[in-house]
Amino acid sequence: MDYFLLFTLWLFFVPGVFTVIIARVTVSVSVMKGDSVTLYTNVTTTQQEEILWYFNDTRIAVIAGDLSRICTDVQCNEDTERFRDRLNLENQTGTLTIKNIQTADTGVYQLKIFSRSSISEKTFSVTVDAPDKVKTISVKEGESVTFDPGVIKTTNYVMRLYFNDSLIAEITGDQSKICTDDECKERFRDRLKLNNQTGSLTITDTRTTDSGEYKLLISSRILQNSVSITSLKTFIFTVIDSGLSSAAVAGICVAVVLLFCCSWLQLLLV
């Protein structure tokens, strides 16, 4: 045992003899189903390293040191069909992007970088969540409504709220802004209240013209590990004319939900 220790120390300190340094980093990533996620290496290749990516111990991507061999999924391993045409490997850094990620892609992604003098490893624990169910909200005209992101806001978060695909509010760190265009200012004049602490948005004195689809997009970038995380919440909001009957109110709510479902079906069929 003592001789082995002395030999190891000799390898580290004798000039001209190779050194093996193992660096291990673990990163947790959460992403929504259907999104893309990028796993960053935080290195720039010198065409002397060999970069390998594994998913649950199965090799899914390789870059040879001299770029003579670059492959992903099926090309690297004939038994790997899971990621067919969904992996993008950046030649200069070895950074891996997974497109249209699915819940079955949840697992451990391991990066190994081999050079002449070192071996580094980085592990990504990736969790793929199904999109939140669409939330339906209805209030009577003149009442207030609050759209709550349901997350704890941090300085790295960027929250954006869209009304029928038009941006109406945004929080970036400690900065916030509401209605940067004239159309938004005219529609929601002095009726939007943004809570910088929670990221929730309240519409006061609601009107029937406020009915529609509201999307809350939450993006976060973990700067230390360069990981992007995005989540999406969708609200179908209906403002009911206070003079309508109960039957008419129910009919309007059903019509709005059906309209939303049909629009999503059309997108899926394109």
VOPAGU-2260 file (C-alpha; in pm, 1 decimal, decimal comma):
REM VOPAGU-2260
SITE   aa  ch    i         X         Y         Z
SITE  MET   A    0       0,0       0,0       0,0
SITE  ASP   A    1     284,2     241,5      90,4
SITE  TYR   A    2     465,9     165,2    -235,7
SITE  PHE   A    3     147,3     238,5    -433,9
SITE  LEU   A    4     104,3     573,1    -257,6
SITE  LEU   A    5     464,9     670,1    -326,7
SITE  PHE   A    6     426,7     574,7    -694,2
SITE  THR   A    7     108,1     784,7    -722,0
SITE  LEU   A    8     278,3    1088,1    -569,7
SITE  TRP   A    9     569,7    1038,0    -807,3
SITE  LEU   A   10     331,4    1049,1   -1102,7
SITE  PHE   A   11     195,8    1381,1    -982,3
SITE  PHE   A   12     521,4    1557,8    -908,8
SITE  VAL   A   13     793,8    1417,7   -1135,6
SITE  PRO   A   14     838,0    1648,1   -1439,0
SITE  GLY   A   15     745,8    1497,1   -1773,4
SITE  VAL   A   16     518,6    1228,6   -1627,8
SITE  PHE   A   17     144,3    1253,2   -1697,8
SITE  THR   A   18     -94,2    1374,3   -1427,8
SITE  VAL   A   19    -448,6    1248,6   -1377,0
SITE  ILE   A   20    -684,6    1500,3   -1221,5
SITE  ILE   A   21   -1048,2    1403,9   -1177,1
SITE  ALA   A   22   -1295,3    1691,6   -1140,4
SITE  ARG   A   23   -1658,5    1605,7   -1073,8
SITE  VAL   A   24   -1952,8    1846,5   -1088,5
SITE  THR   A   25   -2322,0    1762,0   -1047,4
SITE  VAL   A   26   -2602,8    1982,3   -1181,5
SITE  SER   A   27   -2979,7    1939,8   -1142,2
SITE  VAL   A   28   -3201,0    2050,8   -1431,1
SITE  SER   A   29   -3579,9    2071,0   -1458,5
SITE  VAL   A   30   -3743,6    2129,4   -1796,3
SITE  MET   A   31   -4092,5    2114,5   -1945,5
SITE  LYS   A   32   -4194,9    1841,3   -2189,0
SITE  GLY   A   33   -4157,7    1952,7   -2550,8
SITE  ASP   A   34   -3896,8    2218,4   -2473,6
SITE  SER   A   35   -3528,6    2210,7   -2563,2
SITE  VAL   A   36   -3259,6    2189,5   -2296,8
SITE  THR   A   37   -2890,6    2267,1   -2336,7
SITE  LEU   A   38   -2628,3    2096,7   -2121,4
SITE  TYR   A   39   -2318,1    2316,3   -2116,9
SITE  THR   A   40   -1962,8    2184,8   -2084,9
SITE  ASN   A   41   -1815,7    2528,1   -2002,3
SITE  VAL   A   42   -1500,1    2438,3   -2196,2
SITE  THR   A   43   -1351,0    2518,7   -2535,6
SITE  THR   A   44   -1186,1    2226,3   -2709,4
SITE  THR   A   45    -827,1    2242,8   -2828,5
SITE  GLN   A   46    -881,2    1945,3   -3061,5
SITE  GLN   A   47    -681,3    1733,4   -2820,0
SITE  GLU   A   48    -965,5    1621,1   -2594,6
SITE  GLU   A   49   -1212,5    1340,4   -2638,5
SITE  ILE   A   50   -1564,2    1430,6   -2526,7
SITE  LEU   A   51   -1823,0    1164,2   -2450,3
SITE  TRP   A   52   -2186,5    1197,2   -2341,2
SITE  TYR   A   53   -2382,1     918,2   -2172,2
SITE  PHE   A   54   -2749,8     882,1   -2085,7
SITE  ASN   A   55   -2805,0     636,6   -1801,2
SITE  ASP   A   56   -2466,7     477,1   -1887,3
SITE  THR   A   57   -2547,7     447,4   -2262,1
SITE  ARG   A   58   -2318,8     646,9   -2491,2
SITE  ILE   A   59   -2516,9     900,8   -2694,7
SITE  ALA   A   60   -2256,0    1147,0   -2829,2
SITE  VAL   A   61   -1883,4    1154,7   -2906,0
SITE  ILE   A   62   -1631,3    1410,9   -3028,0
SITE  ALA   A   63   -1284,0    1276,2   -3102,7
SITE  GLY   A   64    -992,6    1497,9   -3008,4
SITE  ASP   A   65    -900,3    1583,2   -3367,8
SITE  LEU   A   66   -1267,3    1607,1   -3477,1
SITE  SER   A   67   -1212,9    1298,9   -3694,7
SITE  ARG   A   68   -1515,4    1138,6   -3534,7
SITE  ILE   A   69   -1829,9    1323,0   -3431,6
SITE  CYS   A   70   -2149,8    1131,7   -3371,9
SITE  THR   A   71   -2476,5    1136,0   -3182,2
SITE  ASP   A   72   -2738,7     878,1   -3074,9
SITE  VAL   A   73   -2779,0     601,2   -3337,6
SITE  GLN   A   74   -2445,0     680,1   -3505,1
SITE  CYS   A   75   -2261,1     624,7   -3176,5
SITE  ASN   A   76   -2455,7     320,2   -3067,8
SITE  GLU   A   77   -2683,1     115,8   -3293,4
SITE  ASP   A   78   -2904,8      28,9   -2998,4
SITE  THR   A   79   -2974,8     393,9   -2914,8
SITE  GLU   A   80   -3298,1     497,5   -3087,1
SITE  ARG   A   81   -3434,3     717,9   -2810,4
SITE  PHE   A   82   -3286,1    1047,2   -2930,8
SITE  ARG   A   83   -3304,1     997,4   -3308,0
SITE  ASP   A   84   -3270,3    1339,5   -3477,7
SITE  ARG   A   85   -3315,3    1521,9   -3145,1
SITE  LEU   A   86   -2954,2    1578,6   -3038,2
SITE  ASN   A   87   -2733,4    1868,9   -3139,4
SITE  LEU   A   88   -2361,9    1858,8   -3051,8
SITE  GLU   A   89   -2158,8    2180,6   -3062,9
SITE  ASN   A   90   -1818,3    2101,6   -3214,4
SITE  GLN   A   91   -1614,5    2370,8   -3040,9
SITE  THR   A   92   -1736,2    2312,2   -2685,0
SITE  GLY   A   93   -1903,7    1971,9   -2684,1
SITE  THR   A   94   -2220,5    2131,8   -2546,4
SITE  LEU   A   95   -2522,4    1905,7   -2599,0
SITE  THR   A   96   -2875,8    2021,9   -2681,4
SITE  ILE   A   97   -3176,9    1789,6   -2657,6
SITE  LYS   A   98   -3471,4    1901,3   -2869,8
SITE  ASN   A   99   -3839,1    1821,9   -2809,3
SITE  ILE   A  100   -3753,0    1657,0   -2478,7
SITE  GLN   A  101   -3996,0    1393,3   -2346,1
SITE  THR   A  102   -4075,3    1263,5   -1997,8
SITE  ALA   A  103   -3898,6     937,3   -2090,3
SITE  ASP   A  104   -3578,5    1142,3   -2131,0
SITE  THR   A  105   -3567,6    1198,9   -1754,7
SITE  GLY   A  106   -3246,2    1056,0   -1612,9
SITE  VAL   A  107   -2874,8    1104,8   -1559,2
SITE  TYR   A  108   -2661,6    1259,2   -1835,2
SITE  GLN   A  109   -2289,7    1221,0   -1782,8
SITE  LEU   A  110   -2017,9    1420,1   -1956,8
SITE  LYS   A  111   -1660,7    1288,8   -1967,7
SITE  ILE   A  112   -1372,3    1490,3   -2109,6
SITE  PHE   A  113   -1037,8    1316,7   -2161,6
SITE  SER   A  114    -719,5    1511,1   -2233,7
SITE  ARG   A  115    -350,4    1423,6   -2212,4
SITE  SER   A  116    -321,7    1540,5   -1853,1
SITE  SER   A  117    -669,5    1527,8   -1703,5
SITE  ILE   A  118   -1008,2    1365,1   -1686,5
SITE  SER   A  119   -1310,7    1575,2   -1595,4
SITE  GLU   A  120   -1664,5    1457,7   -1533,5
SITE  LYS   A  121   -1989,0    1649,6   -1511,7
SITE  THR   A  122   -2323,2    1493,2   -1427,0
SITE  PHE   A  123   -2663,2    1641,8   -1512,2
SITE  SER   A  124   -2969,3    1507,4   -1333,9
SITE  VAL   A  125   -3249,0    1601,0   -1576,4
SITE  THR   A  126   -3616,6    1593,5   -1482,1
SITE  VAL   A  127   -3878,0    1642,2   -1754,4
SITE  ASP   A  128   -4217,2    1759,0   -1630,2
SITE  ALA   A  129   -4544,3    1750,0   -1821,1
SITE  PRO   A  130   -4692,3    2096,1   -1884,6
SITE  ASP   A  131   -4924,7    2226,2   -1618,6
SITE  LYS   A  132   -5291,2    2176,5   -1690,6
SITE  VAL   A  133   -5466,4    2476,8   -1835,7
SITE  LYS   A  134   -5636,9    2672,0   -1559,7
SITE  THR   A  135   -5978,1    2821,6   -1632,8
SITE  ILE   A  136   -6075,8    3138,5   -1446,4
SITE  SER   A  137   -6395,7    3340,0   -1472,0
SITE  VAL   A  138   -6504,4    3654,8   -1289,7
SITE  LYS   A  139   -6785,4    3903,0   -1323,4
SITE  GLU   A  140   -6721,5    4228,9   -1500,5
SITE  GLY   A  141   -6571,7    4485,9   -1265,6
SITE  GLU   A  142   -6411,3    4231,2   -1034,3
SITE  SER   A  143   -6035,7    4176,1   -1001,9
SITE  VAL   A  144   -5833,7    3868,9   -1097,9
SITE  THR   A  145   -5479,4    3762,1   -1004,4
SITE  PHE   A  146   -5253,4    3536,9   -1210,7
SITE  ASP   A  147   -5014,4    3364,4    -970,3
SITE  PRO   A  148   -4695,2    3196,4   -1101,6
SITE  GLY   A  149   -4691,3    2958,8    -803,6
SITE  VAL   A  150   -4311,7    2968,2    -770,3
SITE  ILE   A  151   -4062,0    3140,1    -544,2
SITE  LYS   A  152   -3907,5    3426,2    -739,7
SITE  THR   A  153   -3530,0    3467,7    -731,3
SITE  THR   A  154   -3295,4    3726,4    -879,9
SITE  ASN   A  155   -3218,4    3489,1   -1169,7
SITE  TYR   A  156   -3581,4    3459,6   -1277,9
SITE  VAL   A  157   -3733,8    3627,4   -1579,9
SITE  MET   A  158   -4114,8    3624,4   -1579,4
SITE  ARG   A  159   -4321,4    3729,8   -1879,0
SITE  LEU   A  160   -4700,1    3742,9   -1903,3
SITE  TYR   A  161   -4865,8    3736,6   -2244,3
SITE  PHE   A  162   -5225,5    3817,6   -2337,7
SITE  ASN   A  163   -5319,2    3646,0   -2664,4
SITE  ASP   A  164   -4943,8    3626,0   -2746,1
SITE  SER   A  165   -4882,1    3997,4   -2677,3
SITE  LEU   A  166   -4640,5    4080,9   -2394,2
SITE  ILE   A  167   -4812,7    4281,8   -2120,6
SITE  ALA   A  168   -4578,9    4247,7   -1820,3
SITE  GLU   A  169   -4223,2    4140,4   -1741,3
SITE  ILE   A  170   -4003,2    4100,0   -1433,5
SITE  THR   A  171   -3626,9    4062,9   -1475,7
SITE  GLY   A  172   -3453,8    4023,2   -1141,6
SITE  ASP   A  173   -3549,9    4333,4    -942,9
SITE  GLN   A  174   -3666,9    4526,0   -1249,9
SITE  SER   A  175   -4023,5    4522,4   -1382,8
SITE  LYS   A  176   -4222,5    4680,8   -1661,0
SITE  ILE   A  177   -4586,9    4683,4   -1767,8
SITE  CYS   A  178   -4733,2    4756,3   -2109,9
SITE  THR   A  179   -4447,8    4888,0   -2319,8
SITE  ASP   A  180   -4659,9    4934,9   -2635,0
SITE  ASP   A  181   -4950,4    5172,6   -2699,8
SITE  GLU   A  182   -5208,9    4898,4   -2765,6
SITE  CYS   A  183   -5144,1    4738,6   -2427,3
SITE  LYS   A  184   -5150,9    5075,5   -2250,3
SITE  GLU   A  185   -5485,6    5156,9   -2410,1
SITE  ARG   A  186   -5642,5    4819,5   -2325,7
SITE  PHE   A  187   -5526,9    4792,4   -1964,0
SITE  ARG   A  188   -5492,3    5160,5   -1878,5
SITE  ASP   A  189   -5396,8    5185,0   -1507,2
SITE  ARG   A  190   -5555,4    4843,7   -1435,6
SITE  LEU   A  191   -5248,2    4618,6   -1410,9
SITE  LYS   A  192   -5077,4    4568,7   -1074,4
SITE  LEU   A  193   -4750,9    4371,8   -1071,1
SITE  ASN   A  194   -4612,8    4226,1    -748,0
SITE  ASN   A  195   -4233,8    4231,7    -773,9
SITE  GLN   A  196   -4193,3    3999,1    -476,2
SITE  THR   A  197   -4412,8    3711,8    -598,8
SITE  GLY   A  198   -4435,4    3781,7    -972,5
SITE  SER   A  199   -4816,0    3772,8    -962,3
SITE  LEU   A  200   -5018,1    4005,9   -1184,1
SITE  THR   A  201   -5357,3    4150,4   -1088,8
SITE  ILE   A  202   -5606,9    4300,8   -1332,5
SITE  THR   A  203   -5846,9    4538,1   -1159,2
SITE  ASP   A  204   -6189,0    4650,5   -1283,1
SITE  THR   A  205   -6201,8    4369,4   -1541,5
SITE  ARG   A  206   -6390,3    4411,3   -1868,4
SITE  THR   A  207   -6530,2    4162,0   -2116,7
SITE  THR   A  208   -6254,6    4262,8   -2359,1
SITE  ASP   A  209   -6002,0    4120,3   -2110,1
SITE  SER   A  210   -6126,0    3767,2   -2184,4
SITE  GLY   A  211   -5876,3    3541,8   -2359,8
SITE  GLU   A  212   -5563,1    3333,8   -2314,7
SITE  TYR   A  213   -5296,1    3444,1   -2068,6
SITE  LYS   A  214   -4958,4    3270,1   -2069,8
SITE  LEU   A  215   -4703,2    3302,0   -1792,8
SITE  LEU   A  216   -4350,3    3212,6   -1906,6
SITE  ILE   A  217   -4090,2    3167,5   -1634,2
SITE  SER   A  218   -3723,8    3141,2   -1732,3
SITE  SER   A  219   -3428,6    3094,8   -1501,3
SITE  ARG   A  220   -3057,2    3075,9   -1571,9
SITE  ILE   A  221   -2831,3    2923,1   -1309,4
SITE  LEU   A  222   -2522,8    3129,8   -1381,9
SITE  GLN   A  223   -2275,7    2913,7   -1194,5
SITE  ASN   A  224   -2355,2    2607,7   -1400,3
SITE  SER   A  225   -2504,6    2776,8   -1710,3
SITE  VAL   A  226   -2830,6    2583,7   -1709,2
SITE  SER   A  227   -3151,3    2727,1   -1854,1
SITE  ILE   A  228   -3487,6    2626,9   -1708,9
SITE  THR   A  229   -3823,9    2727,6   -1853,3
SITE  SER   A  230   -4180,4    2663,6   -1741,1
SITE  LEU   A  231   -4513,9    2770,8   -1884,0
SITE  LYS   A  232   -4850,5    2826,8   -1720,7
SITE  THR   A  233   -5163,4    2892,0   -1924,5
SITE  PHE   A  234   -5481,0    3060,4   -1800,0
SITE  ILE   A  235   -5808,8    3075,9   -1992,4
SITE  PHE   A  236   -5976,2    3384,8   -1852,9
SITE  THR   A  237   -6338,4    3485,9   -1903,0
SITE  VAL   A  238   -6499,4    3809,9   -1789,0
SITE  ILE   A  239   -6874,9    3768,5   -1761,6
SITE  ASP   A  240   -7117,0    4047,9   -1838,4
SITE  SER   A  241   -7298,7    4106,6   -1510,1
SITE  GLY   A  242   -7627,9    4139,9   -1697,0
SITE  LEU   A  243   -7622,1    3786,7   -1849,1
SITE  SER   A  244   -7823,8    3490,7   -1724,3
SITE  SER   A  245   -7661,5    3184,3   -1563,1
SITE  ALA   A  246   -7720,6    2976,5   -1877,9
SITE  ALA   A  247   -7554,1    3238,6   -2094,9
SITE  VAL   A  248   -7258,5    3256,1   -1857,2
SITE  ALA   A  249   -7210,5    2878,3   -1874,0
SITE  GLY   A  250   -7231,5    2887,6   -2252,9
SITE  ILE   A  251   -6962,3    3154,2   -2277,0
SITE  CYS   A  252   -6724,7    2959,6   -2051,7
SITE  VAL   A  253   -6769,4    2641,6   -2256,2
SITE  ALA   A  254   -6718,6    2831,3   -2582,7
SITE  VAL   A  255   -6392,8    2986,8   -2462,4
SITE  VAL   A  256   -6252,7    2650,9   -2351,0
SITE  LEU   A  257   -6353,5    2484,6   -2680,0
SITE  LEU   A  258   -6193,4    2766,5   -2877,4
SITE  PHE   A  259   -5867,4    2719,9   -2687,6
SITE  CYS   A  260   -5871,5    2341,7   -2737,9
SITE  CYS   A  261   -5935,8    2379,1   -3111,5
SITE  SER   A  262   -5646,9    2623,6   -3150,8
SITE  TRP   A  263   -5408,2    2378,8   -2981,8
SITE  LEU   A  264   -5537,1    2092,9   -3198,0
SITE  GLN   A  265   -5466,9    2294,6   -3511,5
SITE  LEU   A  266   -5109,6    2358,1   -3393,8
SITE  LEU   A  267   -5054,2    1988,1   -3330,6
SITE  LEU   A  268   -5180,4    1895,4   -3677,2
SITE  VAL   A  269   -4954,1    2144,7   -3858,1
